[in-house]
Amino acid sequence: MKHSFRSEVVWVIGASSGIGLAVARALQQQGARVAISARREEVLQQLKSDEGFEWSFPLDVTEPASLRAAFQSLQQVAGRVDRILFMSAGYSPMTLDDLELEELKQIVDINLVGAFNLIQVTLADLKRQERAQLAFCASVAGYRGLPNAQPYGSTKAALINLAESLRVENLNTGLDVKVINPGFVKTPLTDKNQFDMPFIIEPEAAAEYILAGLSGRAFEIHFPKRFTLLLKFLRLLPSPVWFFIASRLVKKS
């Protein structure tokens, strides 16, 4: 039976495009009261006007004060926040022998420091509620070190680790912590890739997987299964075997 999310207050951070926007739309269709956030205020206002999202709060996840102001504003108008989805992400293809340090720092700040900022701003209030959920969108790129995947892969591996720690520390509270690990999804970020992406899916399909997982008991939401289960198997291989396989990927790239 599908969870309708009816009347739940759900805050989607990183909702201006891609998976975040698709999830926000799907939640609204399921009856949720959706607040959308991203950096681009004019895009948020247009989405709120065109698609009927109940609230929009522009913010920068790298600035704790910006997150705190948005969170407090949402609490004031909604009375509570049932679920928070951290969907923000930065990505730019680069190799380790040709790093763009300023861009690298920005990606780390968005993908990882932004998640820490969100926890610092919201955790105490969420734990005071009888039930709440905090979900972080990482990636299967965080499973193992992949060629030409940095710094994105490093931040996603760290985000998986962070979500695991937060889950362990809150097993005896009403806070449900989840991590979302998509495979390739067609978004403005993956449009930057110059290689074939196996089993790539549309954002709307990703949103279906995510909504099903949010209402389930499992910690990890990963999809599409035919791709992620293969990567999970590769994750179990001894390092020498993995390095041999990965070296072949380098030669093909």
ZIFEN-V660555 format. One record per residue. N is the residue number from 1. RES is the residue in one letter. SS is DSSP state (hx for helix, st for strand, lp for the rest). OMEGA is omega as a letter, one per 30 degrees, with the letter a starting at -180 (* if undefined). BURIAL is + if it has 9 or more other ideal C-beta (glycine too) atoms within 8 Angstrom, else -. Layout:
N/RES/SS/OMEGA/BURIAL
N/RES/SS/OMEGA/BURIAL
This chain:
1/M/lp/a/-
2/K/lp/l/-
3/H/lp/a/-
4/S/lp/a/-
5/F/lp/a/+
6/R/lp/l/-
7/S/lp/l/-
8/E/lp/l/+
9/V/st/a/+
10/V/st/a/+
11/W/st/a/+
12/V/st/a/+
13/I/st/a/+
14/G/lp/a/+
15/A/lp/a/+
16/S/lp/a/+
17/S/lp/l/-
18/G/hx/a/+
19/I/hx/a/+
20/G/hx/l/+
21/L/hx/l/+
22/A/hx/l/+
23/V/hx/l/+
24/A/hx/l/+
25/R/hx/a/+
26/A/hx/l/+
27/L/hx/l/+
28/Q/hx/l/+
29/Q/hx/l/-
30/Q/lp/l/+
31/G/lp/l/+
32/A/lp/l/+
33/R/st/a/+
34/V/st/l/+
35/A/st/a/+
36/I/st/l/+
37/S/st/l/+
38/A/lp/a/+
39/R/lp/a/-
40/R/lp/a/-
41/E/hx/a/-
42/E/hx/l/-
43/V/hx/l/+
44/L/hx/a/+
45/Q/hx/l/+
46/Q/hx/l/-
47/L/hx/l/+
48/K/hx/a/+
49/S/hx/a/-
50/D/hx/a/-
51/E/hx/l/-
52/G/lp/l/-
53/F/lp/a/+
54/E/lp/a/-
55/W/st/l/+
56/S/st/a/+
57/F/lp/l/+
58/P/lp/l/+
59/L/lp/l/+
60/D/lp/a/-
61/V/lp/l/+
62/T/lp/a/-
63/E/lp/a/+
64/P/hx/a/-
65/A/hx/l/-
66/S/hx/l/+
67/L/hx/a/+
68/R/hx/a/+
69/A/hx/l/+
70/A/hx/a/+
71/F/hx/l/+
72/Q/hx/l/-
73/S/hx/l/+
74/L/hx/l/+
75/Q/hx/a/+
76/Q/hx/a/-
77/V/hx/a/-
78/A/hx/a/+
79/G/lp/a/-
80/R/lp/l/-
81/V/lp/a/+
82/D/lp/a/+
83/R/st/l/+
84/I/st/l/+
85/L/st/l/+
86/F/st/a/+
87/M/lp/a/+
88/S/lp/l/+
89/A/lp/l/+
90/G/lp/a/+
91/Y/lp/l/-
92/S/lp/a/+
93/P/lp/l/-
94/M/lp/l/+
95/T/lp/a/-
96/L/lp/l/-
97/D/lp/l/-
98/D/lp/a/-
99/L/lp/l/+
100/E/lp/a/-
101/L/hx/l/-
102/E/hx/l/-
103/E/hx/l/+
104/L/hx/a/+
105/K/hx/l/-
106/Q/hx/l/+
107/I/hx/l/+
108/V/hx/a/+
109/D/hx/a/+
110/I/hx/a/+
111/N/hx/a/+
112/L/hx/a/+
113/V/hx/l/+
114/G/hx/l/+
115/A/hx/l/+
116/F/hx/l/+
117/N/hx/l/+
118/L/hx/l/+
119/I/hx/a/+
120/Q/hx/a/-
121/V/hx/a/+
122/T/hx/a/+
123/L/hx/a/+
124/A/hx/a/-
125/D/hx/a/+
126/L/hx/a/+
127/K/hx/l/+
128/R/hx/l/-
129/Q/lp/l/+
130/E/lp/l/-
131/R/lp/l/-
132/A/st/a/+
133/Q/st/l/+
134/L/st/a/+
135/A/st/a/+
136/F/st/l/+
137/C/st/l/+
138/A/lp/a/+
139/S/lp/l/+
140/V/hx/l/+
141/A/hx/l/+
142/G/hx/a/+
143/Y/lp/a/+
144/R/lp/l/-
145/G/lp/a/-
146/L/lp/l/+
147/P/lp/l/-
148/N/lp/a/+
149/A/lp/a/-
150/Q/lp/g/+
151/P/lp/a/+
152/Y/hx/a/+
153/G/hx/l/+
154/S/hx/a/+
155/T/hx/a/+
156/K/hx/l/+
157/A/hx/l/+
158/A/hx/a/+
159/L/hx/l/+
160/I/hx/l/+
161/N/hx/l/-
162/L/hx/l/+
163/A/hx/l/+
164/E/hx/l/+
165/S/hx/a/-
166/L/hx/l/+
167/R/hx/a/+
168/V/hx/a/-
169/E/hx/a/-
170/N/lp/a/+
171/L/lp/a/-
172/N/lp/l/-
173/T/lp/l/-
174/G/lp/a/-
175/L/st/l/+
176/D/st/a/-
177/V/st/l/+
178/K/st/l/+
179/V/st/a/+
180/I/st/a/+
181/N/st/l/+
182/P/st/l/+
183/G/lp/a/+
184/F/lp/l/+
185/V/st/a/+
186/K/st/a/+
187/T/lp/l/+
188/P/lp/l/-
189/L/lp/a/-
190/T/hx/l/+
191/D/hx/l/-
192/K/hx/a/+
193/N/lp/l/-
194/Q/lp/a/-
195/F/lp/l/-
196/D/lp/a/-
197/M/lp/a/-
198/P/lp/l/-
199/F/lp/a/+
200/I/lp/a/+
201/I/st/l/+
202/E/st/l/-
203/P/hx/a/+
204/E/hx/l/-
205/A/hx/l/+
206/A/hx/a/+
207/A/hx/l/+
208/E/hx/l/+
209/Y/hx/a/+
210/I/hx/l/+
211/L/hx/l/+
212/A/hx/a/+
213/G/hx/a/+
214/L/hx/a/+
215/S/lp/l/-
216/G/lp/a/-
217/R/lp/a/-
218/A/lp/l/-
219/F/lp/a/-
220/E/st/l/+
221/I/st/a/+
222/H/st/a/+
223/F/st/f/+
224/P/lp/a/+
225/K/hx/a/-
226/R/hx/l/-
227/F/hx/a/+
228/T/hx/l/+
229/L/hx/l/-
230/L/hx/l/-
231/L/hx/l/+
232/K/hx/l/+
233/F/hx/l/-
234/L/hx/l/+
235/R/hx/a/-
236/L/hx/a/-
237/L/lp/l/+
238/P/lp/a/-
239/S/hx/a/-
240/P/hx/l/-
241/V/hx/l/-
242/W/hx/a/+
243/F/hx/l/-
244/F/hx/l/-
245/I/hx/a/+
246/A/hx/l/+
247/S/hx/l/-
248/R/hx/l/-
249/L/hx/l/+
250/V/hx/a/+
251/K/hx/a/-
252/K/hx/a/-
253/S/lp/*/-
